[in-house]
Each structure stands twice: as C-alpha cells, then as structure tokens.
Amino acid sequence: MDIYEYLSSRSIIISDEKFKDNAEVSVSDQIQLISDAHKRLLDGKEAIIPRIQSVIGREFEGYKVDIKKNKNYINKIINNKSTNYIEDYLIDEGSRIIKKAQETLSLLDLEIYFSIIKRSMKRYEICLGRVDESSLKRDKNEIIYIRSNKYIVYDLLESDCYNYIKKIKRRKKGYGINNIIDEFVNKSALDQGSIKYLRILSIYPNESMKILNKCRNGRIDITNEDVVSKFRNAKECDGIKLL
C-alpha cells in the first residue's frame, strides 16, 4: 500500500485545489481537525509505509546545531578589528537571541523527551507537516483534505501542533498559546509530558533564530539597515522584549 492508498482508505484526500484561509474556522476547530487527522493516520497502523521519511528528533537536534553555528558567527564578527553600527546591533541582538535559545532548550527534561520519542516510534506516528487552515480542511461529509503529501513524515504528533503554533504566533493576534497546547494534548489523549515539551518549544525564539541563520548564510545583507526591522518583527513574533 502506498501513501495515496493509505490516505484514501482513511478518508484523507490530497487536493489540487488551493485552500483559502477560512476566517470562520476557529483555532479550536482547527486543533480538533489536526487531532482527528492524526487519529485516522494512527488507526490500524501496523507497518512502515514506503517513501515516508522519518524526522523524529531532527528539529530539536537542528536547533542545537543552529545555536552552535550562530555563536561562531557572532564571535567571528566580534573578532573583526572594526565593526559598523549594524554589526554592533547584530552582535548585541544575536547574543541575546542565542542566550534565549540556549536557556529554552536547557529547560527540556530529556527523560520526558525520550519517552515521547519512544511513544512515537512504537505507534508509527505520522505528521502532516502543514496543518493550518490553508493546508488542512474538512468538508461536511467528514472527508479531510490536505494540499500535499510532500510534508508527510514519521514524527512526534506534537510536531504538528508546534507547526500550527508557529503559524499562530506569526499572526500576532495574541492567542493563548498555552490554551492551544492544553487543548491539543487533551484532544489527542497525550500526557503532561507533552504539555511540558510543547510549552518549552513554544517559547523557543524560532523566528529570531531564522533571521540570524539567514544573516549567517548570506541570505540577508547585514550592511542594509533593513536587517534591524527584520529582527524587530521576528522578536515580536517570538514574544521577546524589544530593545
């Protein structure tokens, strides 16, 4: 059975139609839909489906790599004999962001983390990857539609919730993130360990680190003052106090 057959057998259809963000769909309804999709994917799951990649643990490890690389990047700028205004700003802001990232990851209880990984591997948990209103919907006949199977992977169920949280935070509308986490964990019949894990991920400075990554990789011109506004916008999404 391939991925298309597997999805279809669980009333999940890949649609070529471009979904529109439906303002009438509440955050609570979307969380319910994510949870229901997960339950269908888990139902009767007994073996690995060909061509689905496993990325279990990759996000957390990727964050640790980003921290290390960005620390080296900031230190390289510090060691320059002369710096300009923007580089000085980048040193200050970059250092604060990296510190926040390190402090956040240090809060994670590894025993809880590994127990979540063990559960995910044992149950062959599948994530859709993109689960916001423009990528995941349900019709009146209870058929679930997704935009693509491109992002479907073996991963922790919590990863889809985290992906949705990141989308919510970018909207800057002040949704209660902890309420989203509690609701997802409750609807998904997960435990307190999942709540702790998701709450830690939700305060990780993801958007700010993405901007820092782009600076390091040369995708953002650090000689342009526009980089300051990019960091300000990212920090606002992350909920970091602005300088």
N, C-alpha and C positions, 0 to 999 in steps of 0.2 A: 504494500500500500504506500503510495507516495503522499506528499504533503497535501496536494489538492484533494485527493480522495479522502484523506483523513479529516480535513476541514469540512468538506461537504457532508460527510457522514455524521457530523456533529452540528449541522445546520449553521455552518460558518462559511460565508461565500466571499471570494475575492472579487471586488467590483472595480471596473474601469471608470466608473462614474466619479467625478470629482466631488467629494463631500463638501458641503458648506457648513461653516461653524453655525450650529443651531443655538441661537440665544435662548430658546425655550427649554433646552436641556440643562437641568441644574447640575451642579457639581456632584451632588448626592446621587442623582440618577446615573451620571457617568461612572461613578465609583461602583455602583451596583452592576452596571453593564460590564465593566472590567472584571469584576469578581465572577459574574455569570459566564463570561467567555472563558475564564480560567477553569471553571468547573467543567465546562464542556470539553476542554482540551485534556483535562485530567481523567475524565470518565472512561473507564475501561482501558487505561493506558498500561500496557504490559511490556512494550519493547521500544527500542530506539527507532525513530523514523529516519530513513535515509535523507541525506542532504540538509539536515538541520544541524547547525553548528552549536557547540556548547561554549558559552562565555561565562560560565559560573565563576565568580570571584575576580573576573577580569577588571571590572570597574574599580573596585577597591584597590587592587594592585596598580592599576593605571594612575590613580590619584597619588599613590606613594611615589611613583616614577616622576610624575609631573612636579611634585614638591622638590624632589632632589634636583631635577634639571633646572627648575626655576631659581632655586637657591644658587646654583652655579652661575646662572645667567646674571643674577643681581650682583653676585660677588665680582664677576668679570667687569661689570660697569663701575662698581666701586673702585676697582683697581686701576681704572683709567686715570691718567695723570690729570686730565681736566674733564669736567662734565658741564653740560649746559643746564638750563632751567628744567627742561622736560626730563632729562636724565636724572636730575636730582629728585624730581617728583616721582619718577619711576622707582628710584631706589627706596624712597620713603613708603610709597603706597605698596610696591611689590613686597617689601619686607613685612609690612603689616598683614597683607593678604596671605603670604606664606605662613606666617606665625599663626594666623587664624585657622588655616588649613591643617597645620600640624596639631594644634590643640584639639581640633574637632576629631581627627582620626584617633588621637590618643584616648578619647572617651569610649571608643568601641571596646566592648568586652569580647575578647577573642573566643572565649568559650561559647558565648551566645552566637557569634558569627559562624563558627564552625558547625554548630548544631543546626543552624539554618541551612548551611550548605549541604550537610548530610541529609536533611529532610528533602531538599530539592532534588538531589541526586537519586535518592531512594524512590521518589514519586515521579521521576522524569518530568519535572515541571517545565512547562513551555510558556514563554512570554511572547507577546505580540510586538513589543518594541515601541510602537507608536499607538497610543491609546486615547488621545484627546478627541474632541468632538469632530474634528476634521478628518480623522483617520479610522474611527470606530463608531458604528451606529447600529441600531436595531429597528426593524420595521414592525408593523402592527401584528404580523404573523410570527413574531419572535425569531425571525431569521436575523442573524448577526452578520454584518458586512464589514470587511476590512479593505483598506486601499491597496495593500500589497502584502505578499508573503516574504518580501525581501528582508524584513527585520525580525522575522520569527526565529527564535533561538531557544535553546535549553538554558534556563537561567532561574534565579530566585524569583518567586512570584512578587516579592517586594520590589523588584526592579521596575515592573510596570507601574506600580504605584509611585515610585520615585520619579519615573519619567513624566508622569502626569503632574506631580508636584512641581517639577521644574517648569513645566508649561504654565501652571497656575501662577507661580512666582513672577514669571515674565509679564503677566498681565497687570501686575502691580495694583490689584484691586482689594488687597487686604483680606483675602480668605484666611480662615483659621486653619493653618497647616496641620496643627495637632489634631483638630477635629477630623480632617481628611484621613489622617493616619489611623485614628481610632476607628473610624467608620469602615475603612478598607479592611483592617485586621479583623474586626468583628464580622463583617460580611464574608470574609474569606476563611473564617474559623481558624485563624492563626493565634499565636500566643503573645505574652508580654515581651518575649524576646524580640519579636518582630516589631513591636511598638518602639522599643528602645533603639533597635537598629535603624529604623526609618527616621526617628527623631534626630538621630545623630547625622544621618545623611542629609536631612532637610536643612541643617544649619551649616553644612559644608559650603564654602564660598565658590560654588561651581562656576557662575558666570564671570566672576573676577579672575579666577584661575584660567578660564578660557581666553580672556583678553591677554593675560600675561603669557600664556602659551603662544598666542599669535604674535606678540612682540618678539618673543624669543626666536620664533621660526621665521621672522621677517615678513609676516603677512600683514603687519601693521607698521606703518612708518613712524618710528619713535621720534623723528625730527619734526613731526607735524603736531601742533597743539591739539588737534582733534583727539589725540590719544587720551587727553585728560577727560574729555566728555565721555569717551567710551568707558573709562574706568568708573566714572561717576554713575553712569547708567547701570553698569554691571553691579556695582556695590549697592545701588538702590534695590535691584532685584534680589540680591543676596541678603538684604537687611543689615548691611554693615554700616555703622555710623560714618557719615561723610566728614571729611576734613573741611 
